[in-house]
Amino acid sequence: MNPNQTVEDESHPSITAASRRIQCLSLHLTPLPPSQPSPQLNMLTCAKAANKLEVDKVSLSTYMRGKNRDIQEKIIEFFESRPDLQTPVGVSMNEHRELCMRQLVALVREAKIKPFRYVVDDPAKYFAITEAIGSIDVSLGIKLGVQFSLWGGSVLNLGTEKHRDKYFDGIDNLDYPGCFAMTELHHGSNVQGLQTTATFDPVTDEFIIDTPNDGAIKWWIGNASVHGKFATVFAKLILPTHDSKKVSDMGVHAFIIPIRDLNTLQTLPGIEIHDCGHKVGLNGVDNGALRFRSVRIPRDNLLNRFGDVSQDGKYTSSLPTINKRFAAMLGELVGGRVGLAYASVGFLKISVTIAVRYSLLRQQFGPPEQPEVSILDYQSQQHKLMPMLASSYAFHFATQYLVQKYSEMKKMHDEQLVADVHALSAGLKAYVTSYTAKSLSTCREACGGHGYAAVNRFGSLRNDHDIFQTFEGDNTVLMQQVAADLLKQYKDKFQGGTLSVTWNYLRESMNTYLSQPNPIIARWESADHLRDPKFQLDAFRVSVIFVIVHYRFIV
């Protein structure tokens, strides 16, 4: 039905009602310009428009997004110019999956934006691209992350030069769409407990990949159900010994396994692929389950940066123990956690922007015989939205700092920096995603009944984001890791004899005292003092201590 068709053109009552609804929706989505005023719907201006604060939006945007602003705007302009690539409301799961693949192909091959090239060399640019893509369609953002950060990143970070030479171009141009097969039906956070096996056969110079039981089926694997041709599979590396009754378990390693024929897309022998079906959100991502039945792969398909196997079955590694190799492997995969924290802030920015704009436009109640008041002028609305607006800025800069430290880690490979990034990414990912999950519901409520319309995105944002609290580590488990790291740092402060511990305490206290602005030279009320980052950090510390003491007192 043509939405511009007039109601008078229809005679049947049900058709007339449907036409009226379509007309109304059309005006909501594409309001007429001021030169063509509509008697049915007029756009309201912001309350108190004459008194609003003028902000240099270009300067603010440049400051916030920095050198990657241009590529983000290029992405957004590209998709805005392509209505055929925009995700419609109410799209079916199968249509959404195919649309996401078309969107990704168009981004790489038509818009000529190649995210894979920045995964290692310029992570800040890569995460800026994913943020812009996530604002188009979150499913597309996740599919991009699976292809380039997880599947592609595992090849770059866990493999060696031979793997980069063989797979880089195919991953980069999407000839080799792939999966990241770590999670199993019975094992998620406990990666060392994975049950899939990769047994070396020295006679054929191959690894034999097996799924020993139903609990070891690789589960929730993005790109597996429809589009993936390869998978990075995490499995226990098993080596035969001189005693035929015994084998050596060398711990979890990563292997490249072809899962579909490159030309026919048929599933390869020994591999079973099942569809995980509808999910709460992210239905544009084709999650699947993988089972391996004696699948043979060449020895070269072992991603051997941290451990290798020779043709005669001998194992070599620069790291002496299974635990050290496992820690090094996971350390190289921390980028996924960094990306989730960064992306979650993007959700918060979008939802707060929608809610604040609505609250400025929506007017309700007011003094007798006077214009109604913008609902953002009410304290109850401010208490809902302003802390979230402030938090979105705080989280933006916090995750930018995390990306900066992650970029340094990728270049320097310093052990202490690796530990710091691990703890910081775990804490920020857990805190930011939990905060954003609650904020999405608050933003919907702040927009009243209008926030319940699917076109306003709160429902899809909330559903798509919900899994972020589980992706790359359950938030509760991650917070426990952060607590363990903080306790270790606290313990380290008291290592050594009594004299050295006392001296370290006095030295740190004196450094803190000397770093504080002198209250005699810089008055406490001055703008310079109040804007001093050191003062703000001190104030935050006092606030945290007060909250802790107050909480303990109440409990």
RODO-2510 file (C-alpha; in nm, 4 decimals, decimal comma):
residues 555
     n   res          X          Y          Z
     1     m     0,0000     0,0000     0,0000
     2     n     0,1245     0,3489    -0,0834
     3     p     0,1623     0,5452     0,2436
     4     n     0,0894     0,8699     0,0561
     5     q    -0,2479     0,7433    -0,0575
     6     t    -0,5307     0,9504     0,0964
     7     v    -0,7929     0,8053     0,3250
     8     e    -1,0704     0,9160     0,0883
     9     d    -0,9363     0,6785    -0,1778
    10     e    -1,0414     0,3788     0,0317
    11     s    -1,3958     0,2605     0,0925
    12     h    -1,3541    -0,0424     0,3186
    13     p    -1,3427     0,0553     0,6925
    14     s    -1,0479    -0,1713     0,7787
    15     i    -0,8471    -0,0435     0,4822
    16     t    -0,9303     0,3148     0,5799
    17     a    -0,8026     0,2571     0,9340
    18     a    -0,4859     0,0888     0,8094
    19     s    -0,4195     0,3730     0,5660
    20     r    -0,4634     0,6286     0,8440
    21     r    -0,2115     0,4459     1,0641
    22     i     0,0423     0,4270     0,7798
    23     q    -0,0017     0,7988     0,7118
    24     c     0,0608     0,8778     1,0788
    25     l     0,3679     0,6516     1,0991
    26     s     0,5044     0,8008     0,7782
    27     l     0,4821     1,1485     0,9277
    28     h     0,6593     1,0304     1,2420
    29     l     0,9462     0,8787     1,0466
    30     t     0,9751     1,1417     0,7705
    31     p     0,8230     1,4686     0,8993
    32     l     0,7252     1,7234     0,6367
    33     p     0,9480     2,0294     0,5983
    34     p     0,8263     2,3626     0,7428
    35     s     0,7182     2,4745     0,3944
    36     q     0,4583     2,1936     0,3939
    37     p     0,2921     2,2039     0,7357
    38     s     0,0797     1,9024     0,8233
    39     p    -0,2528     1,9481     1,0067
    40     q    -0,2063     1,6076     1,1707
    41     l     0,1430     1,6283     1,3193
    42     n     0,3770     1,9182     1,3864
    43     m     0,7327     1,8906     1,5115
    44     l     0,7823     2,0629     1,8460
    45     t     1,0826     2,2805     1,9152
    46     c     1,2865     2,2305     2,2284
    47     a     1,1494     2,3983     2,5368
    48     k     1,3162     2,7285     2,6273
    49     a     1,4934     2,7249     2,2908
    50     a     1,5807     3,0926     2,3251
    51     n     1,7844     3,0253     2,6382
    52     k     1,9614     2,7097     2,5322
    53     l     2,3391     2,6898     2,5581
    54     e     2,5184     2,7046     2,2254
    55     v     2,7855     2,4340     2,1936
    56     d     3,0515     2,4081     1,9257
    57     k     2,9488     2,0605     1,8172
    58     v     3,2281     2,0209     1,5630
    59     s     3,4983     2,1008     1,8188
    60     l     3,3370     1,8756     2,0798
    61     s     3,3043     1,5911     1,8306
    62     t     3,6661     1,6315     1,7218
    63     y     3,7811     1,6318     2,0830
    64     m     3,5761     1,3237     2,1722
    65     r     3,6447     1,1128     1,8653
    66     g     3,9896     1,2465     1,7796
    67     k     4,1712     1,1400     1,4654
    68     n     3,9190     0,8615     1,3892
    69     r     3,6234     1,0963     1,3490
    70     d     3,6532     1,1012     0,9689
    71     i     3,6347     0,7242     0,9224
    72     q     3,3329     0,7013     1,1548
    73     e     3,1507     0,9694     0,9567
    74     k     3,2440     0,7960     0,6305
    75     i     3,0842     0,4727     0,7558
    76     i     2,7658     0,6443     0,8719
    77     e     2,7332     0,8426     0,5472
    78     f     2,7830     0,5262     0,3425
    79     f     2,5000     0,3382     0,5129
    80     e     2,2705     0,6412     0,5165
    81     s     2,3133     0,6608     0,1392
    82     r     2,2150     0,2954     0,0986
    83     p     1,8537     0,2290     0,2047
    84     d     1,8927    -0,1291     0,0779
    85     l     2,1514    -0,1906     0,3517
    86     q     1,9485    -0,0501     0,6411
    87     t     1,7895    -0,2994     0,8805
    88     p     1,4083    -0,2751     0,8793
    89     v     1,2000    -0,3077     1,1946
    90     g     1,0603    -0,6590     1,2352
    91     v     1,3049    -0,8285     0,9964
    92     s     1,2978    -1,2092     1,0175
    93     m     1,5974    -1,4028     1,1513
    94     n     1,6964    -1,5539     0,8164
    95     e     1,6585    -1,2242     0,6318
    96     h     1,8552    -1,0451     0,9032
    97     r     2,1433    -1,2930     0,8750
    98     e     2,1714    -1,2488     0,4993
    99     l     2,1375    -0,8714     0,5313
   100     c     2,4243    -0,8596     0,7844
   101     m     2,6485    -1,0495     0,5455
   102     r     2,5567    -0,8112     0,2606
   103     q     2,6253    -0,5149     0,4867
   104     l     2,9678    -0,6500     0,5801
   105     v     3,0601    -0,7260     0,2203
   106     a     2,9469    -0,3786     0,1117
   107     l     3,1527    -0,2148     0,3865
   108     v     3,4700    -0,3954     0,2790
   109     r     3,4317    -0,4147    -0,0971
   110     e     3,2259    -0,1052    -0,1820
   111     a     3,3067     0,1468     0,0916
   112     k     3,6685     0,0161     0,0825
   113     i     3,6979     0,0096     0,4620
   114     k     3,9236    -0,2752     0,5739
   115     p     3,8979    -0,3176     0,9543
   116     f     4,1288    -0,6220     0,9630
   117     r     4,4340    -0,4093     0,8823
   118     y     4,3937    -0,2198     1,2083
   119     v     4,3348    -0,5116     1,4484
   120     v     4,7031    -0,5289     1,5447
   121     d     4,8618    -0,2165     1,3957
   122     d     4,6069     0,0461     1,5075
   123     p     4,3545    -0,0938     1,7600
   124     a     4,2115     0,2528     1,8361
   125     k     4,1048     0,2898     1,4732
   126     y     3,9640    -0,0628     1,4668
   127     f     3,7482     0,0017     1,7755
   128     a     3,6325     0,3353     1,6303
   129     i     3,5133     0,1477     1,3205
   130     t     3,3271    -0,1088     1,5310
   131     e     3,1570     0,1698     1,7292
   132     a     3,0269     0,3322     1,4101
   133     i     2,9175    -0,0048     1,2695
   134     g     2,7379    -0,0889     1,5955
   135     s     2,5309     0,2285     1,5629
   136     i     2,4073     0,1010     1,2244
   137     d     2,3128    -0,2491     1,3434
   138     v     2,4518    -0,4224     1,6513
   139     s     2,4320    -0,7631     1,4817
   140     l     2,6532    -0,6265     1,2045
   141     g     2,8999    -0,5004     1,4665
   142     i     2,9189    -0,8447     1,6286
   143     k     2,9538    -1,0217     1,2936
   144     l     3,2369    -0,7863     1,2019
   145     g     3,4023    -0,8566     1,5387
   146     v     3,3768    -1,2342     1,4899
   147     q     3,5337    -1,2114     1,1433
   148     f     3,8181    -0,9717     1,2098
   149     s     3,8841    -0,9611     1,5847
   150     l     3,8117    -1,3215     1,6867
   151     w     3,8726    -1,5407     1,3835
   152     g     4,1206    -1,3055     1,2169
   153     g     4,2746    -1,1910     1,5436
   154     s     4,3393    -1,5497     1,6535
   155     v     4,5317    -1,6144     1,3314
   156     l     4,7436    -1,3014     1,3780
   157     n     4,7963    -1,3271     1,7541
   158     l     4,8302    -1,7028     1,8039
   159     g     4,9812    -1,8023     1,4701
   160     t     5,3155    -1,7300     1,3069
   161     e     5,4309    -1,5784     0,9778
   162     k     5,3216    -1,8793     0,7711
   163     h     4,9637    -1,8385     0,8915
   164     r     4,9607    -1,4638     0,8231
   165     d     5,0927    -1,5216     0,4703
   166     k     4,8329    -1,7888     0,3953
   167     y     4,5184    -1,6390     0,5471
   168     f     4,5543    -1,2603     0,5799
   169     d     4,4218    -1,1560     0,2389
   170     g     4,1324    -1,4017     0,2474
   171     i     4,0203    -1,2807     0,5904
   172     d     4,0704    -0,9166     0,4929
   173     n     3,8599    -0,9322     0,1741
   174     l     3,6003    -1,1775     0,3151
   175     d     3,6926    -1,4659     0,0867
   176     y     3,7620    -1,6583     0,4099
   177     p     3,4716    -1,5907     0,6477
   178     g     3,5417    -1,7693     0,9732
   179     c     3,4453    -1,8577     1,3288
   180     f     3,6010    -1,8574     1,6737
   181     a     3,5191    -2,1938     1,8315
   182     m     3,6196    -2,1781     2,1963
   183     t     3,3003    -2,2102     2,4041
   184     e     3,1591    -2,5602     2,4560
   185     l     2,8184    -2,6685     2,5775
   186     h     2,9612    -2,7573     2,9204
   187     h     3,2514    -2,5099     2,9326
   188     g     3,2500    -2,1337     2,8903
   189     s     3,4565    -1,9375     3,1413
   190     n     3,6683    -2,2406     3,2369
   191     v     3,8650    -2,2576     2,9127
   192     q     4,1263    -2,4928     3,0587
   193     g     3,8465    -2,7448     3,1107
   194     l     3,7625    -2,7735     2,7386
   195     q     3,7141    -3,1347     2,6286
   196     t     3,7622    -3,1200     2,2503
   197     t     4,0848    -3,3069     2,1605
   198     a     4,3487    -3,2677     1,8904
   199     t     4,5563    -3,5882     1,8801
   200     f     4,8744    -3,5880     1,6740
   201     d     4,9293    -3,8745     1,4289
   202     p     5,3023    -3,8883     1,3411
   203     v     5,2391    -4,1441     1,0655
   204     t     5,0309    -3,9029     0,8553
   205     d     5,1710    -3,5790     1,0060
   206     e     4,8181    -3,4703     1,0965
   207     f     4,6064    -3,3748     1,3953
   208     i     4,2813    -3,5638     1,4532
   209     i     4,0095    -3,3390     1,5964
   210     d     3,7401    -3,5090     1,8032
   211     t     3,4354    -3,4087     2,0060
   212     p     3,4385    -3,6827     2,2750
   213     n     3,0859    -3,6230     2,4104
   214     d     2,7819    -3,3991     2,3777
   215     g     2,9126    -3,1599     2,6433
   216     a     3,2163    -3,0874     2,4257
   217     i     3,0137    -2,9609     2,1273
   218     k     3,1277    -2,6110     2,0356
   219     w     2,8276    -2,3901     2,1135
   220     w     2,7110    -2,0353     2,0307
   221     i     2,9744    -2,0081     1,7578
   222     g     2,9145    -1,6901     1,5536
   223     n     2,9286    -1,7268     1,1715
   224     a     2,9076    -2,1073     1,2043
   225     s     2,5474    -2,1730     1,1113
   226     v     2,5467    -2,0145     0,7634
   227     h     2,8508    -1,8208     0,6465
   228     g     3,1696    -1,9573     0,8061
   229     k     3,4212    -2,1488     0,5941
   230     f     3,6936    -2,1815     0,8587
   231     a     3,7067    -2,2032     1,2357
   232     t     3,9755    -2,1423     1,4937
   233     v     3,9072    -2,4369     1,7247
   234     f     4,0442    -2,4576     2,0791
   235     a     4,1248    -2,8123     2,1850
   236     k     4,3548    -3,0113     2,4129
   237     l     4,6714    -3,1052     2,2284
   238     i     4,7336    -3,4797     2,2803
   239     l     5,0686    -3,6367     2,1927
   240     p     5,1383    -4,0116     2,1811
   241     t     5,4137    -4,1520     2,4035
   242     h     5,6377    -4,4586     2,3871
   243     d     5,3865    -4,6310     2,6135
   244     s     5,0917    -4,7121     2,3880
   245     k     4,8568    -4,6948     2,6862
   246     k     4,9528    -4,3385     2,7782
   247     v     4,9387    -4,0003     2,6084
   248     s     5,0669    -3,6536     2,6956
   249     d     4,8134    -3,3730     2,7402
   250     m     4,9935    -3,0482     2,6490
   251     g     4,6991    -2,8242     2,7351
   252     v     4,4625    -2,6128     2,5261
   253     h     4,5914    -2,4944     2,1881
   254     a     4,4262    -2,3351     1,8833
   255     f     4,3881    -2,4994     1,5411
   256     i     4,2599    -2,3770     1,2031
   257     i     3,9935    -2,6143     1,0713
   258     p     3,8129    -2,5752     0,7353
   259     i     3,4425    -2,6446     0,7952
   260     r     3,2907    -2,5794     0,4506
   261     d     3,4075    -2,6238     0,0941
   262     l     3,5287    -2,2873    -0,0382
   263     n     3,3375    -2,3239    -0,3663
   264     t     3,0271    -2,5330    -0,2974
   265     l     2,9849    -2,4231     0,0702
   266     q     2,8994    -2,7840     0,1534
   267     t     2,9892    -2,9003     0,5055
   268     l     3,3157    -3,0961     0,4956
   269     p     3,3363    -3,4659     0,5982
   270     g     3,3437    -3,5371     0,9705
   271     i     3,1980    -3,1963     1,0625
   272     e     2,8437    -3,1494     1,1894
   273     i     2,6914    -2,8002     1,1990
   274     h     2,3681    -2,7185     1,3771
   275     d     2,1768    -2,3915     1,4036
   276     c     2,1347    -2,2420     1,7525
   277     g     1,8087    -2,0799     1,6367
   278     h     1,6380    -1,7647     1,7623
   279     k     1,8035    -1,5724     2,0427
   280     v     1,6883    -1,2937     2,2741
   281     g     1,8777    -1,0515     2,0494
   282     l     2,1492    -1,0312     1,7815
   283     n     1,9489    -1,2476     1,5424
   284     g     2,1500    -1,1139     1,2499
   285     v     2,4419    -1,3265     1,3745
   286     d     2,4257    -1,6902     1,2604
   287     n     2,5257    -1,8738     1,5782
   288     g     2,5783    -2,2446     1,5377
   289     a     2,7080    -2,5599     1,7075
   290     l     3,0064    -2,7587     1,5754
   291     r     3,0846    -3,1244     1,6293
   292     f     3,4000    -3,2969     1,5016
   293     r     3,4225    -3,6680     1,4241
   294     s     3,7845    -3,7678     1,3555
   295     v     3,8505    -3,4625     1,1395
   296     r     4,2072    -3,4647     1,0069
   297     i     4,4007    -3,1421     0,9508
   298     p     4,7667    -3,0801     0,8508
   299     r     5,0204    -3,0234     1,1277
   300     d     5,0722    -2,6684     0,9939
   301     n     4,7162    -2,5819     1,1005
   302     l     4,8304    -2,5637     1,4620
   303     l     4,8558    -2,1950     1,5590
   304     n     5,2028    -2,2385     1,6969
   305     r     5,3197    -1,9080     1,8403
   306     f     5,3382    -2,0429     2,1958
   307     g     5,3890    -2,4136     2,1272
   308     d     5,4790    -2,6320     1,8305
   309     v     5,4945    -2,9993     1,7344
   310     s     5,7614    -3,1416     1,5063
   311     q     5,7007    -3,4095     1,2437
   312     d     5,8298    -3,6776     1,4801
   313     g     5,5881    -3,5696     1,7539
   314     k     5,8211    -3,3669     1,9763
   315     y     5,6697    -3,0649     2,1517
   316     t     5,8628    -2,7362     2,1886
   317     s     5,7724    -2,4071     2,3522
   318     s     5,9450    -2,0937     2,4768
   319     l     5,7195    -2,1136     2,7850
   320     p     5,7972    -2,3880     3,0385
   321     t     5,4531    -2,4860     3,1733
   322     i     5,0972    -2,5442     3,0583
   323     n     4,9736    -2,2623     3,2830
   324     k     5,2200    -2,0091     3,1396
   325     r     5,1298    -2,1058     2,7827
   326     f     4,7613    -2,0833     2,8618
   327     a     4,8026    -1,7398     3,0233
   328     a     5,0021    -1,6138     2,7244
   329     m     4,7358    -1,7396     2,4833
   330     l     4,4493    -1,5738     2,6710
   331     g     4,6537    -1,2565     2,7089
   332     e     4,6639    -1,2256     2,3297
   333     l     4,2845    -1,2605     2,3136
   334     v     4,2040    -0,9832     2,5622
   335     g     4,1197    -0,7518     2,2711
   336     g     3,7691    -0,8983     2,2555
   337     r     3,7057    -0,7876     2,6133
   338     v     3,8448    -0,4406     2,5386
   339     g     3,6149    -0,4164     2,2379
   340     l     3,3055    -0,5136     2,4367
   341     a     3,3687    -0,2459     2,6987
   342     y     3,4186     0,0104     2,4214
   343     a     3,1071    -0,1028     2,2334
   344     s     2,8923    -0,0997     2,5473
   345     v     2,9680     0,2709     2,5903
   346     g     2,8360     0,3163     2,2358
   347     f     2,5030     0,1651     2,3447
   348     l     2,4902     0,4052     2,6380
   349     k     2,5628     0,7070     2,4162
   350     i     2,2859     0,6152     2,1725
   351     s     2,0197     0,5459     2,4370
   352     v     2,0990     0,8546     2,6471
   353     t     2,0971     1,0741     2,3359
   354     i     1,7519     0,9460     2,2363
   355     a     1,6122     0,9862     2,5898
   356     v     1,7532     1,3352     2,6468
   357     r     1,6333     1,4643     2,3097
   358     y     1,2885     1,3248     2,3726
   359     s     1,2798     1,4796     2,7203
   360     l     1,3636     1,8199     2,5729
   361     l     1,0866     1,7963     2,3150
   362     r     0,8165     1,6381     2,5301
   363     q     0,6256     1,8975     2,7351
   364     q     0,3809     1,8181     3,0112
   365     f     0,1996     2,0049     3,2900
   366     g     0,3120     2,3500     3,4009
   367     p     0,1795     2,6623     3,5834
   368     p    -0,1878     2,7495     3,5302
   369     e    -0,2584     2,9377     3,2077
   370     q     0,1061     2,9101     3,0990
   371     p     0,2854     2,6902     2,8450
   372     e     0,3603     2,3337     2,9473
   373     v     0,7075     2,2528     3,0783
   374     s     0,9704     2,0338     2,9144
   375     i     0,9860     1,7102     3,1135
   376     l     1,3647     1,7462     3,1351
   377     d     1,3034     2,0450     3,3645
   378     y     1,1574     1,8099     3,6258
   379     q     1,4035     1,6876     3,8870
   380     s     1,2733     1,3321     3,8666
   381     q     1,3659     1,3203     3,4953
   382     q     1,7008     1,4854     3,5589
   383     h     1,7817     1,2329     3,8312
   384     k     1,7181     0,9549     3,5794
   385     l     1,9105     1,0940     3,2838
   386     m     2,1823     1,3326     3,3971
   387     p     2,3910     1,0734     3,5868
   388     m     2,3775     0,8512     3,2777
   389     l     2,4807     1,1407     3,0548
   390     a     2,7763     1,2149     3,2833
   391     s     2,8642     0,8453     3,2994
   392     s     2,8657     0,8161     2,9207
   393     y     3,1391     1,0818     2,9094
   394     a     3,3310     0,9175     3,1945
   395     f     3,3084     0,5731     3,0352
   396     h     3,4079     0,7169     2,6974
   397     f     3,7370     0,8471     2,8344
   398     a     3,7902     0,5397     3,0532
   399     t     3,7579     0,3016     2,7587
   400     q     3,9754     0,5286     2,5439
   401     y     4,2430     0,4966     2,8114
   402     l     4,1939     0,1192     2,8092
   403     v     4,2391     0,1104     2,4302
   404     q     4,5539     0,3208     2,4658
   405     k     4,7023     0,0788     2,7219
   406     y     4,5974    -0,2164     2,5055
   407     s     4,7736    -0,0604     2,2033
   408     e     5,0888    -0,0142     2,4119
   409     m     5,0653    -0,3739     2,5271
   410     k     5,0479    -0,4999     2,1672
   411     k     5,3663    -0,3087     2,0817
   412     m     5,5741    -0,3618     2,3951
   413     h     5,4722    -0,7108     2,5203
   414     d     5,5634    -0,6072     2,8744
   415     e     5,4473    -0,8611     3,1354
   416     q     5,3327    -0,5985     3,3850
   417     l     5,1432    -0,4118     3,1137
   418     v     4,9752    -0,7356     3,0067
   419     a     4,8624    -0,7953     3,3662
   420     d     4,7389    -0,4362     3,3999
   421     v     4,5373    -0,4528     3,0764
   422     h     4,3908    -0,7885     3,1775
   423     a     4,2674    -0,6520     3,5120
   424     l     4,1540    -0,3165     3,3714
   425     s     3,9644    -0,4739     3,0802
   426     a     3,7984    -0,7266     3,3117
   427     g     3,6841    -0,4556     3,5527
   428     l     3,5692    -0,2051     3,2915
   429     k     3,3936    -0,4668     3,0783
   430     a     3,2009    -0,5971     3,3792
   431     y     3,1150    -0,2559     3,5263
   432     v     3,0304    -0,0731     3,2030
   433     t     2,8147    -0,3522     3,0576
   434     s     2,6220    -0,3945     3,3854
   435     y     2,5644    -0,0193     3,4097
   436     t     2,4570     0,0095     3,0456
   437     a     2,2155    -0,2851     3,0790
   438     k     2,0323    -0,1072     3,3625
   439     s     2,0489     0,2303     3,1849
   440     l     1,8804     0,0989     2,8705
   441     s     1,5690     0,0136     3,0704
   442     t     1,5796     0,3483     3,2518
   443     c     1,6011     0,5351     2,9199
   444     r     1,3016     0,3449     2,7863
   445     e     1,1007     0,4306     3,0976
   446     a     1,2083     0,7963     3,0756
   447     c     1,0433     0,8157     2,7329
   448     g     0,7103     0,6815     2,8564
   449     g     0,4856     0,4988     2,6135
   450     h     0,6679     0,6354     2,3097
   451     g     0,9816     0,4577     2,4238
   452     y     0,7996     0,1274     2,3756
   453     a     0,7744     0,1734     1,9982
   454     a     1,0209    -0,0558     1,8181
   455     v     1,1295     0,2263     1,5875
   456     n     1,2754     0,4102     1,8868
   457     r     1,5304     0,1249     1,9286
   458     f     1,5245     0,0822     2,3058
   459     g     1,3908    -0,2725     2,2791
   460     s     1,6421    -0,3864     2,0195
   461     l     1,9294    -0,2081     2,1963
   462     r     1,8364    -0,3691     2,5268
   463     n     1,8028    -0,7179     2,3778
   464     d     2,1162    -0,6951     2,1655
   465     h     2,3230    -0,5618     2,4554
   466     d     2,2062    -0,8078     2,7189
   467     i     2,4557    -1,0775     2,6169
   468     f     2,7422    -0,8313     2,6654
   469     q     2,7239    -0,9212     3,0344
   470     t     2,8166    -1,2794     2,9386
   471     f     3,0380    -1,2356     2,6287
   472     e     3,4131    -1,2688     2,6869
   473     g     3,3634    -1,3777     3,0467
   474     d     3,0670    -1,3662     3,2838
   475     n     3,0660    -1,0354     3,4727
   476     t     3,0641    -1,2013     3,8143
   477     v     3,3693    -1,4103     3,7251
   478     l     3,5475    -1,1051     3,5830
   479     m     3,4846    -0,9041     3,9001
   480     q     3,6311    -1,1907     4,1022
   481     q     3,9426    -1,1729     3,8833
   482     v     3,9674    -0,7993     3,9500
   483     a     3,9294    -0,8577     4,3252
   484     a     4,2059    -1,1188     4,3159
   485     d     4,4344    -0,8737     4,1326
   486     l     4,3642    -0,5947     4,3841
   487     l     4,4350    -0,8268     4,6761
   488     k     4,7629    -0,9267     4,5111
   489     q     4,8595    -0,5612     4,4702
   490     y     4,7716    -0,4969     4,8350
   491     k     4,9799    -0,7954     4,9455
   492     d     5,2746    -0,6815     4,7350
   493     k     5,2808    -0,3489     4,9181
   494     f     5,3732    -0,5308     5,2385
   495     q     5,6452    -0,7527     5,0996
   496     g     5,9868    -0,7227     5,2676
   497     g     6,1003    -0,6292     5,6178
   498     t     5,9300    -0,3912     5,8583
   499     l     6,1655    -0,1023     5,7798
   500     s     6,1191    -0,1214     5,4006
   501     v     5,7384    -0,1498     5,4307
   502     t     5,7249     0,1536     5,6618
   503     w     5,9535     0,3538     5,4324
   504     n     5,7431     0,2721     5,1234
   505     y     5,4257     0,3803     5,3046
   506     l     5,5803     0,7137     5,4129
   507     r     5,7219     0,7778     5,0664
   508     e     5,3841     0,7228     4,8950
   509     s     5,2055     0,9378     5,1538
   510     m     5,4543     1,2230     5,1052
   511     n     5,4275     1,1988     4,7254
   512     t     5,0495     1,2251     4,7512
   513     y     5,0722     1,5227     4,9864
   514     l     5,3219     1,7085     4,7684
   515     s     5,1198     1,6448     4,4522
   516     q     4,8093     1,8126     4,5963
   517     p     4,7572     2,1814     4,5079
   518     n     4,8697     2,4102     4,7912
   519     p     4,5516     2,5553     4,9470
   520     i     4,7361     2,8786     5,0353
   521     i     4,8641     2,9446     4,6820
   522     a     4,5608     2,8082     4,4928
   523     r     4,2355     2,8814     4,6732
   524     w     4,0026     2,5833     4,7127
   525     e     3,7186     2,7697     4,5392
   526     s     3,9110     2,8691     4,2263
   527     a     3,8174     2,7234     3,8876
   528     d     4,1767     2,6118     3,8285
   529     h     4,1757     2,4089     4,1467
   530     l     3,8327     2,2577     4,0931
   531     r     3,9285     2,1551     3,7404
   532     d     4,2622     2,0116     3,8450
   533     p     4,2524     1,6333     3,7671
   534     k     4,4548     1,5574     4,0811
   535     f     4,2011     1,7351     4,3000
   536     q     3,9149     1,5542     4,1264
   537     l     4,0881     1,2205     4,1795
   538     d     4,1407     1,3005     4,5489
   539     a     3,7750     1,3998     4,5813
   540     f     3,6687     1,0766     4,4156
   541     r     3,8851     0,8745     4,6546
   542     v     3,7308     1,0510     4,9551
   543     s     3,3850     0,9823     4,8128
   544     v     3,4599     0,6125     4,7654
   545     i     3,5993     0,5810     5,1186
   546     f     3,2899     0,7548     5,2564
   547     v     3,0595     0,5168     5,0688
   548     i     3,2516     0,2119     5,1933
   549     v     3,2564     0,3305     5,5553
   550     h     2,8904     0,4341     5,5385
   551     y     2,7921     0,0968     5,3902
   552     r     2,9819    -0,0963     5,6595
   553     f     2,8263     0,1165     5,9317
   554     i     2,4744     0,0460     5,8036
   555     v     2,5409    -0,3246     5,7579
***
